[in-house]
């Protein structure tokens, strides 16, 4: 990740993005979510933005924007993909 992705960088899926942002802002994100669909539609990007929103230490859900700050230690670790609480799980093979 060269820079921290944000919700506006996700193209399409506006209804799903809006629902995820509402869950983050309300502090009510389920313990598990499944992102599925064809390759290249933005599943990984959406999951990365969601994770950054949840891990951001400077995030203020009171503003209703649910956008990670991009400058706190957690956001910097997300940019570098070194955050200790962020793990990407991918299948072996296709």
C-alpha positions in Angstrom: 0.0 0.0 0.0 1.7 3.3 -1.1 -0.9 5.3 0.7 -3.8 4.6 3.0 -6.9 3.7 1.0 -10.1 5.5 1.8 -13.8 5.0 1.2 -13.9 7.5 -1.8 -11.3 5.3 -3.6 -13.8 2.5 -3.9 -15.6 2.7 -7.2 -19.2 1.3 -7.3 -20.8 -0.7 -4.6 -22.1 2.5 -3.0 -24.9 0.7 -1.1 -22.4 -1.8 0.4 -19.9 0.9 1.2 -22.5 3.1 2.8 -23.6 0.1 5.0 -20.0 -0.6 6.1 -19.4 3.1 6.9 -22.6 3.1 9.0 -21.5 0.1 10.9 -18.1 1.6 11.6 -19.6 4.9 12.7 -22.0 3.2 15.0 -19.3 0.9 16.4 -21.3 -2.1 15.5 -19.3 -4.2 13.0 -19.9 -8.0 13.1 -17.1 -10.3 14.1 -16.9 -11.7 10.6 -17.6 -10.4 7.1 -17.3 -12.3 3.8 -16.2 -10.4 0.7 -16.9 -12.4 -2.4 -17.3 -11.9 -6.1 -15.3 -11.9 -9.3 -11.7 -11.0 -9.4 -10.9 -7.3 -9.7 -14.2 -5.7 -8.4 -12.6 -4.1 -5.3 -13.0 -6.7 -2.6 -9.5 -6.4 -1.2 -9.6 -2.6 -1.4 -12.9 -2.5 0.5 -11.6 -4.8 3.1 -8.4 -2.8 3.5 -10.4 0.5 4.0 -12.7 -1.2 6.5 -9.7 -2.5 8.4 -8.0 0.9 8.4 -11.2 2.5 9.7 -11.4 0.0 12.5 -7.8 0.2 13.5 -7.3 4.0 13.2 -6.4 5.6 16.6 -7.3 9.1 15.4 -10.7 8.1 14.0 -13.6 10.0 15.2 -17.0 8.4 14.4 -18.8 11.4 15.8 -18.1 13.3 12.6 -20.1 10.7 10.6 -17.4 10.4 7.9 -15.9 7.1 9.1 -12.6 7.9 7.3 -9.3 6.8 8.8 -7.1 9.8 9.8 -4.0 8.6 7.8 -1.5 10.0 10.3 -1.7 8.1 13.5 0.6 5.2 14.3 -2.0 2.6 13.3 -2.6 4.3 10.0 1.1 4.4 9.3 1.4 0.7 10.1 -1.5 0.0 7.8 0.2 1.9 5.0 3.4 -0.2 5.6 1.3 -3.4 6.1 3.0 -3.9 9.4 0.1 -3.4 11.8 0.2 -6.4 14.3 -3.6 -6.7 14.2 -4.0 -6.8 10.4 -3.5 -10.2 8.7 -4.5 -11.0 5.2 -5.7 -14.5 4.6 -5.7 -15.8 1.0 -6.4 -19.2 -0.4 -3.6 -21.4 -1.6 -4.1 -21.8 -5.3 -7.2 -21.2 -7.3 
